[in-house]
Structure formats: C-alpha cells, structure tokens
C-alpha cells in the first residue's frame, strides 16, 4: 500500500503542479480492513506487523528539544510502535547517516527534524526510491519539494517572529535599539523567525537591530554572545533583546546581570518557545515575553504515521496553534505549562 501511495501521490502532485499549505495529499482510499491493534499495520503491506519508525532528532540543544524528544518517545511507547531514535548532536552529516541506516533497515516511516534547511534532496530521493514515506517534524526543508515528504508537522516560524516584534512595538512604543540572538545558522527557525521579525520592523523605522549573532539555540552560547554585545561599542545603546529561543535569553540574562544591568528593565527581553524556565524568569521580572512554540508533537506525528501506514490521507502541512505570554500573565500561566 505504501508503495502504491507513493507512486500515485507523486503522479497526482505532478499533475497538480505541487502542493499548497493545508492541502490534503490524499492517497487512494484504503480497502475496508478490520481495525488494527495499536501500533500495528492495519492496511499496509504487512497487516498485523508492528510499525517501525526511524526518527533522526537534531540534538539536545535546548529545553524545547528535550520536551520534543520526550513527547515523541512517550507517544511511540504508548502506541506500541517501535521507535529507532538517533540524536544527531546538531550535525547534518549525522542525520543523513541515521536516515540512510533507517532506509537500509526498511523502517515503515522515517521522521526527522532537519538541523539546517538545505541539502536534503539526495537522501530524501533515496528514501523515496526505497518507497519509505518521510515526515518532517518541526523544521522545514529548503527548497520545499513536497514530492520528497508525506507531511510537515510543526510551527509557523515566520508568524512567531512577527508575534515577537508586534509585542515589542506595543511595549516600546516603536522605539528600540535591538540586540538579536539568532538560532542555528541555516536552520528554518532561525531564517524564518528573523524574516517575520524584520517584516514588522520595516513598518516601524524607530526600531533597529544594532547587533545580531548566532547563539546556536544554546544557553551557554547565548550568554557568551550577549557578553560580547555588551562589551562592544554599541553595547551601551542596547535596550531590547530578541532571542530566537528561551535558552539563549536565559543565558543572556546572566550576562546582563554580570554587566551590572537589570534584565527585563534596563533591557527588555522577548524570546520564543514558552518553556517553563522562561515563565520562571518572567515571574522573577527578568524576561518580559515569550512567544509559544509547541514541542509536544508526538501525538500528531504518530497519528500521521498510523494514517500513512494504513493508506489514509494526511495533510501536507499541519501547523500548531500557539500563543504569546508576557510578564502580566506569567504567574497565572506557569502552573499550567506542560513543558
Ligand atoms: O526548531 C525549534 C527550535 O529548536 C526551538 O525554538 C529551539 O529551542 C530548538 O532548539
């Protein structure tokens, strides 16, 4: 069935000229079959066989990633799906190696979260030739070629960047000298959060980015880069920090305090993710706002796995619904956070 789904899916998308977001890329209807046991293949080539999934994770660079990995492992265990898991330690070559190993071992579905956006065509073509469907988890690929994957499940990073900037416009009245800590160079969240943020800045000429450098989504790097920002000639002018994730913001808070300034007051800070540590920093008055990015993708990912294996349709792009939380809501919200 997966074999058939792939060839028909490719033919259909060629005919339709590619797929737009939210469009369902429907495989042919599966023949009536009796319900599968959880984690087993109901309508695929091997009915009753345990489903095996290979997941090539980015690494363990942040609190967000830790929560994401836990969600995926917990959900696989809950459904009785065999999960082969690899931590690529933020290296693309490790992810490619893991994906090739999953192809060689003939898993039913491959999932991965691309550490950087480019450079995936060749290995994804290998997966396609082997008739193994691929799910993009959390991060997209560039160029986007919908023929190379079954579905993308994750956040709208451009919107997250816009939300961070829109909150700042309100908070600062449209006047700010901004330091920016960007995520991993070449990654979809770093590229797209920057893009969304700068789109809003274009309409607000009183807000300018005066320093920008990567902190690789890591707390220690966020701290080191912020230290360097504050020591630079422009350091005394910085009154806003935009960090592409909470971990870098938390590292930067330590650097700001070490420089004798008050984070959250002398320097207004907005970051992205919404992990519990960010809520703690907001309650302590050191962080002003976090834009939510949901890492708890396990249930949606495995819903898609089971649908694909059963030959059912899946949407080409499934986006998470997310909010914005600031210092005024932190105390009420902190107890409700799941990650
Ligand atoms: O791809 C999601 C991003 O990756 C999160 O915002 C960041 O914390 C993580 O490392």
Boltz pocket constraint, residues with backbone or C-beta under 6 A from the ligand:
constraints:
  - pocket:
      binder: B
      contacts: [[A, 61], [A, 62], [A, 63], [A, 64], [A, 65], [A, 138], [A, 139], [A, 189], [A, 217], [A, 244], [A, 245], [A, 246], [A, 247], [A, 272], [A, 273], [A, 293]]
      max_distance: 6.0
